[in-house]
Structure formats: C-alpha cells, structure tokens
Amino acid sequence: MSSTPADGVLPVDKPEGPTSHDVVQAARRALGQRRIGHTGTLDPFASGLMLLCVGRATRIAEFLTGLDKSYDAVARLGVLTDTLDREGEVLREDEGWRNLEEARVEGALRGFVGSTMQVPPQYSARKVEGVAMHRRARRGERIELDPRPVTIHSIELIELDLPHVRFRLRCSSGTYVRSLARDVGEALGVGAHLTELRRTSVGRFDLTEALHPDQLSDPERVKGAWIDPLEALAHVPHVAVDEHAVAALERGQRVPVPEALPAALAVAAFGGRLVAVGEVADHLFRPRKVFAS
C-alpha cells in the first residue's frame, strides 16, 4: 500500500477469536509491510485496542508498551478455571454466589484499587527461562510464579447480574485482568473466572479511533487512523533541536539542550519530525535510537 505513510502507529480493534499475531499478519498482508509489531498481547478470547507499530516505528514500541490500559470486563462468579478464563477447564465450583449482595461485590472490587502484588496466570505469554508460560502449562508443568507489583487506578461496577459481574478498570501495564477476576472471586469466597475482556484504551489512545482488521486494506481509512511516530510519543517530554543538532544526533553524538526536563527519557524533534529518542542528563541529550531522514 504505497499510498500510505511508511512509518507510524496504527490503532486496530482486534475481534474475539484471532490471536494478536494473527492481527499482525493480517496487517502485514493488507499494508504490504513486513516490519510490523505491537505493544501488548491480547488473548484470543479478548477484543479491543492494539497499537500496531509499522516500519521504523517498531523501534518506538518499547516506549508505548508501558502505558496504562483500560478494560471492560465480565467475571463469572462461582467457577474457577485453570486458565482463569472461559476457555479453561473447571477446577472448582461454588454456589455461594447466590447469597452475594451488590454492596459486597462492589466492596471486593474496590479493595483492589491501588498498588498491589499480583500472581500472573499459569497460562500467559510471560516467558520463564525463554518458554512462554502457556506452553509450559499445556505440557502439564506448573511453576510457582512470584507476585508482581501492579497498580489498579480505578474500578467501576457497571452491572451485577449474578453470577456475572461487569466492571470497568484502568490499570498499569502488566496487569492481568484474568488474575484480578480470580482474586476478586477469592475475596468473595466463591472463585471466579473471566468471560469477557475488551481493551478500550492504551495511554491516551482510544478504541473509538481504531480500525477493524477488515478496514486495513482501505487506504483512506488507514490514512485517517495513522499516527505519526512523533505524535505517538506525545507522552514523552520533547526537546526541539536545530539542523546542526540533527546532524550530530544522526552521527550518534550528544547535543546540548537548554531546558531542564522532568524526566530522563526524552524525544528530540525537528520540523515536526522525530529525530531521536534518548536520555537527558546535565543538559545533554544522549541518543538511544536515531531516526535518520
């Protein structure tokens, strides 16, 4: 698709069913571009926003992966599965959900707001000694996983239709909503698993701006959704540089910056173009990744 920009970020609405890799493959075929990555896996049963990094923008994926994420989710109380979602084998059932009141369910959800330690699922893309956990789990291996720090910024109970709980949350990157469903079920004493999951935002990027995979072959729709690399990094402090600094950065050299920045990571820009991503210390910008013209 030569009529579209070569480098940038494309928000895509992944449907239920395909893997995240399937979506990337579909984008590669539709855009005629092999160099495409994404900034965060969604399980096959999940849907919602994926940010595809195209061309040289694959090099900024690491600076988008850590952004906060928002989800709409549904948990089924009273049934615990080995995958913590609807596709797993049932491990335990409990009819105690029938006695739960809305205030107690809402209180259990609110109890997870803030910083907490979360044990990842046995079935996940997380790698242990180079092997994805879901592959180990399907081989019958069980590894005791250490809890990891996550932050739940907010949780809102949307609908209670027992045994189903529909809720909305905003959380730090690395949070497993399946693990949250499990933990809420444990807090209520009945167990739970996730039956629906839809990612609605990544950082400031919203699902309403995303393309369905079927629309990736439409050049006009792709152009309308396309996000320039510099715009995609709007959450990172920017440093404006001149032509001389651009030439120095493209040679991998440090350049002076006049202003003090609140964070070490920064973006160097010239004429609305991303020049480099790097660190600032002692009023010097040291390039980590350079995007030559």
C-alpha positions in Angstrom: 0.0 0.0 0.0 2.4 2.6 -1.3 -0.1 5.5 -0.9 0.1 5.3 2.9 2.9 6.5 5.1 5.7 4.0 5.6 6.4 4.6 9.4 3.8 5.1 12.1 1.4 3.6 14.6 -2.0 2.2 13.6 -4.7 1.5 16.2 -6.6 -1.6 15.4 -9.7 -3.1 17.1 -8.9 -6.8 17.5 -12.0 -9.0 17.4 -12.6 -12.1 19.6 -11.1 -15.2 18.2 -7.8 -14.3 16.4 -4.5 -14.1 18.2 -2.6 -10.9 18.4 -0.1 -12.5 16.0 -3.0 -13.2 13.5 -3.9 -9.4 13.6 -0.2 -8.5 12.9 -0.1 -11.0 10.0 -3.3 -9.6 8.5 -1.9 -6.1 8.7 1.3 -7.2 7.0 -0.7 -8.6 4.1 -3.0 -5.6 3.8 -0.3 -2.9 4.1 2.3 -4.8 2.1 4.7 -4.2 5.0 6.6 -7.0 6.8 8.0 -4.8 9.5 5.0 -4.6 11.9 4.9 -5.2 15.7 2.5 -4.5 18.5 2.7 -3.0 22.0 0.8 -5.6 24.1 -0.8 -9.0 23.5 -4.5 -9.7 23.8 -5.7 -13.2 24.5 -7.7 -14.9 21.7 -11.0 -14.6 23.6 -10.3 -10.9 24.3 -11.0 -8.0 21.9 -10.2 -4.3 21.7 -7.4 -1.9 21.1 -4.0 -3.0 19.7 -1.4 -0.4 18.7 0.5 -1.7 15.6 3.9 -0.2 15.0 4.7 -0.1 11.3 8.1 0.3 9.6 10.7 2.2 11.6 8.0 2.9 14.3 8.6 -0.7 15.5 11.6 0.9 17.2 9.3 3.0 19.5 7.2 0.1 20.6 9.0 -0.2 23.9 8.1 3.3 24.8 4.4 2.6 24.3 4.2 -0.9 25.9 4.4 0.6 29.4 1.4 2.9 29.1 -1.7 2.4 31.3 -4.5 0.5 29.9 -8.3 0.5 30.3 -10.7 -2.5 30.0 -14.3 -3.5 30.1 -14.6 -7.0 31.6 -17.1 -9.6 32.8 -16.3 -12.1 35.5 -18.3 -15.2 36.2 -18.5 -15.9 40.0 -18.6 -19.4 41.4 -16.5 -21.1 38.8 -12.7 -21.2 38.8 -10.8 -22.4 35.7 -7.2 -23.4 35.1 -6.7 -20.6 32.5 -8.7 -18.1 34.6 -11.0 -17.5 31.6 -13.9 -19.2 29.8 -11.7 -21.4 27.7 -10.2 -23.3 30.6 -11.0 -26.5 32.4 -13.2 -26.1 35.5 -11.2 -26.6 38.7 -13.8 -25.7 41.3 -17.4 -24.6 41.6 -19.2 -22.9 44.4 -22.9 -21.9 44.7 -22.1 -19.3 47.3 -22.5 -16.5 44.7 -26.3 -16.9 45.1 -26.0 -15.2 48.5 -23.9 -12.2 47.5 -25.3 -8.7 47.6 -24.2 -5.9 45.4 -22.5 -3.9 48.2 -20.3 -6.8 49.0 -19.3 -7.4 45.3 -18.6 -3.7 44.9 -16.6 -3.6 48.0 -14.5 -6.6 46.8 -13.7 -4.8 43.6 -12.8 -1.5 45.3 -10.5 -3.5 47.6 -8.1 -3.9 44.7 -7.7 -0.2 43.8 -4.2 1.0 44.4 -0.8 -0.7 44.3 -0.9 -4.4 44.9 1.1 -7.6 44.3 -0.5 -9.9 41.7 0.4 -13.5 40.8 0.3 -13.9 37.0 -1.8 -16.7 35.4 -0.2 -20.1 34.7 -1.5 -19.7 31.1 0.1 -16.5 29.8 2.5 -15.2 27.2 5.0 -14.4 30.0 8.2 -16.3 29.4 10.1 -18.3 32.1 13.6 -19.4 31.0 12.7 -18.4 27.4 9.5 -20.5 27.2 6.0 -19.0 27.3 4.0 -20.0 30.4 1.0 -21.1 28.3 3.3 -23.7 26.6 4.6 -24.9 29.9 1.1 -25.2 31.3 -0.1 -27.2 28.3 2.7 -29.6 28.9 1.5 -30.2 32.4 4.2 -28.1 34.0 3.3 -25.9 37.0 5.7 -23.2 38.1 5.2 -21.2 41.2 5.2 -17.6 40.0 6.3 -14.8 42.2 3.7 -12.0 42.6 4.5 -8.8 40.7 3.6 -5.2 41.6 0.7 -3.8 39.6 -1.5 -0.7 40.1 -5.2 -0.6 39.7 -6.0 3.1 39.2 -9.8 2.7 39.2 -12.6 0.0 39.1 -16.2 0.7 38.5 -19.0 -1.9 38.8 -21.1 -1.5 35.7 -23.7 -4.2 36.1 -24.3 -7.1 38.5 -26.4 -9.9 37.0 -25.4 -12.8 39.3 -23.3 -14.8 38.8 -21.9 -12.3 36.2 -20.1 -9.1 37.2 -19.5 -6.5 34.6 -16.8 -3.9 35.5 -14.5 -1.3 34.1 -11.0 -0.6 35.1 -7.9 1.4 34.4 -4.6 -0.2 35.3 -0.8 -0.2 34.9 0.8 -2.2 32.1 1.5 -5.8 33.1 -1.8 -6.2 35.0 -3.6 -9.4 34.2 -7.4 -8.9 34.3 -7.8 -12.7 34.5 -5.8 -12.7 37.7 -7.9 -9.8 39.0 -11.0 -11.8 38.4 -9.5 -14.8 40.2 -8.5 -12.6 43.2 -12.0 -10.9 43.4 -13.5 -14.4 43.4 -11.2 -15.4 46.2 -12.1 -12.3 48.2 -15.7 -13.2 47.9 -15.0 -16.8 48.8 -16.6 -18.3 45.7 -13.9 -18.3 43.0 -14.3 -16.7 39.6 -13.0 -16.6 36.0 -13.1 -14.0 33.2 -15.7 -14.5 30.5 -15.3 -11.2 28.5 -12.4 -8.7 28.1 -12.3 -5.7 25.9 -9.3 -3.3 25.9 -10.7 0.2 25.5 -7.6 2.4 25.7 -3.8 2.4 25.8 -2.5 5.6 27.3 -4.3 8.4 25.5 -5.2 6.3 22.6 -8.9 5.3 22.5 -10.7 2.4 20.9 -13.0 4.8 19.1 -10.1 5.7 16.8 -9.3 2.1 15.9 -9.8 0.2 12.6 -11.3 -3.2 12.2 -8.9 -5.6 10.6 -11.2 -5.7 7.5 -10.5 -2.0 7.0 -6.8 -2.3 6.8 -7.0 -2.7 3.0 -8.8 0.6 2.6 -6.0 3.3 2.1 -8.3 6.2 3.1 -9.3 4.6 6.4 -5.7 3.7 7.1 -4.6 7.3 6.4 -7.3 8.6 8.7 -6.3 6.4 11.6 -2.5 6.8 11.1 -0.5 8.2 14.0 2.9 9.8 13.2 5.7 8.5 15.4 6.3 11.9 17.0 2.6 12.2 17.9 2.6 8.6 19.2 5.3 9.7 21.7 3.5 12.8 22.9 3.6 11.4 26.5 7.4 11.7 26.4 9.0 15.1 27.1 10.0 16.8 23.8 13.2 18.7 23.0 13.3 21.0 19.9 16.6 20.8 18.1 18.1 22.7 15.2 19.6 21.4 12.0 23.1 21.3 13.4 21.9 19.2 16.3 20.0 16.9 13.9 23.3 16.2 12.0 25.1 15.5 15.3 22.4 13.2 16.5 22.4 11.3 13.3 26.1 10.6 13.9 25.2 9.3 17.4 26.7 12.3 19.2 25.3 14.1 22.2 23.9 17.5 21.9 23.2 20.3 24.5 19.7 21.1 25.5 18.9 24.4 27.2 15.8 23.4 29.2 15.7 21.2 32.3 13.4 18.2 31.8 11.3 16.5 34.5 12.3 13.0 33.2 15.4 11.3 31.9 13.7 9.9 28.8 13.1 12.5 26.1 12.4 12.9 22.4 14.3 15.1 20.0 12.2 16.7 17.3 12.9 19.0 14.3 10.3 20.4 12.0 7.6 18.1 13.2 9.8 15.0 12.7 11.0 12.5 15.2 14.8 12.7 15.2 15.8 10.6 18.2 14.8 9.1 21.5 17.3 9.3 24.3 18.2 10.4 27.8 18.9 13.9 29.1 21.4 14.4 31.9 23.4 17.5 32.8 21.7 19.4 29.9 23.0 16.9 27.3 20.8 14.8 25.2 22.3 11.3 24.5 20.6 9.5 21.7 19.5 5.9 22.2 17.5 5.4 19.0 18.1 7.7 16.0 15.6 8.1 13.1 17.7 9.4 10.3 16.0 11.3 7.5 
